[in-house]
Amino acid sequence: MTTGKEYVTAVFEKVKAQNSHEAEFLQAVEEVFDSLIPVFDKYPEYIEENILERLVEPERVLSFRVPWVDDRGQVQVNRGYRVQFSSAIGPYKGGLRFHPSVNQSIIKFLGFEQIFKNSLTGLPIGGGKGGSNFDPKGKSDNEVMRFTQSFMTELQKYIGPDIDVPAGDIGVGGREIGYLFGQYKRLNGYKNGVLTGKGLTYGGSLARTEATGYGAVYFAEQMLKARGEGFAGKTAVVSGSGNVAIYATEKLHALGAKVIAVSDSSGYVYDKEGINLETLKQLKEVERARIVKYTEHHPNAVFTPAGGDSIWTIKADLAFPCATQNELNAADAKALVANGVIAVTEGANMPSTLEAIEIFLEAGVSFGPAKAANAGGVAVSALEMAQNSQRTPWTFEEVDSKLYQIMKAIYTNSAAAAKEFGEEGNLVLGANIAGFLKVAQAMSAQGVV
Ligand code: NDP
């Protein structure tokens, strides 16, 4: 009989051979596969049904041309993607990323992670992801609008409120979602459930903007509780200064912790008095300025440009990587551990390398993996879909309290799965297994599709 290890190894070898040029995708797959070995020992029927090989192959990968005209009248061309990874438990759901680094490997890694994350929320949503190598930085509002209209003109053929429901991610915030929604509506009529992260005047949900950052902090709260600790008096380092980082900072401050550093791709600021949230929001949400400008408002804060000492060399009790993939490597993990970090919570997707995760787990640091800790965003997106379907908006408090309960349940289920499969405290393993089991059961019930 094939063992779990033999099965997982054989499938991974195949995945590597077929996707050898997709480094980020293989990294995400390896992390999940490593966790699933004991599951296949316990449920050999999933080996017979070859669930893993089916799951790791996207149901559909779409790649398309996005031509648009810049402000000088010059025609530009970008590449658009949508990966519809798994609809085993619901319509494809996952964000759109606009960033020059976007390629098929990055969209596939994000889509693959999204399957398990969405399953963990307990809500009926499948996994997908999309985006483009378009860089919104330095573009005028009109250029962003023309690009997003062209992008949606193609994407609209493949999405719909019960088929595939995109949302935001890096480079796609309220402005971009507004333009995308407008173009979808122009081509298909008003269907408010086709996108989430919408503005509050046209079907958006209260607390969606805050959800990923708040949710990550709620998850961290559960990890701290399990160690007999709380936020009061703790210091935190948060990387990034976008949607996730800003609202993680806001909630950390509200719960009594002090965030002492934030960053963007140009560097980081360290403010030992605590990052001033009002300044941060003004610079990032209103002015779209670079983070160095923070020091003009707070002269005691120190700016370190990218390429200098990493943000993770700052001594703090808590770390929240909230910028991008692979932003925290083994050397960073060692520095954090040496400085006595007690909890690391991933607000971004796959921000820690596999080596960094090993270091945290071995050092007994509480480690909240992305697919569990940052699931709050997609969870509230699913709540936005529910409100759209019933045509009734909920209050901020209603949504926030549902978010809190969902994050608590994700922690409890991940911790329970880790314990059941013999690795108590390993939330990486626990989240992967808890997310996988529901999807596997659904796939098994639906036959070979
Ligand atoms: P934003 O675009 O709002 O902010 C991204 C932040 O990360 C910016 O400060 C940006 O700096 C920084 N950043 C991006 N790429 C890099 C890079 N290559 N190197 C260094 N810094 C970088 O995105 P979000 O806050 O929405 O997303 C952040 C992370 O959270 C992503 O991994 C995303 O997938 C994940 N996430 C987001 C969710 C959401 O609801 N928004 C939900 C779940 C996960 P700069 O401006 O200089 O580029």
Residues whose N, C-alpha, C, O or C-beta is under 5 A from the ligand:
A	BS01	NDP	G168 D169 I170 G171 T212 G240 S241 G242 N243 V244 A245 S263 D264 S265 S266 C322 A323 T324 Q325 G347 A348 N349 N374 G377
